[in-house]
């Protein structure tokens, strides 16, 4: 299951976790995605959308 927003394409970012002793290990930042029922091309579909796209009104939620 891909961690990608269907609207803006936001995806996971990689970087380093650095401790106080400067030990370095890999870590990952994941986007805050939610599965929502949205209207896409006139049809209701379940899509993964980041919360920023939902808050900004880029997603038209489908009424149940």
Phi, psi and omega in degrees: 000117184285138177268069183227135176288133182287341183266302187259349178080014178297136183222181183294146176243144179251151178193200182242141170265123184243121181278176179298327178275009179063032169282134187246129172219160184286148174214172184219135173259126181251144179288155180276088184260146175229145175270121182232153171274116184229158178271116180235117180056040177083358180239152178275126179224155173267121181228155175269125184227139176285157184292334178293321177292322177295317183291326183277355176086018179282348182245129174262105182289143180275142176276141182271000000 
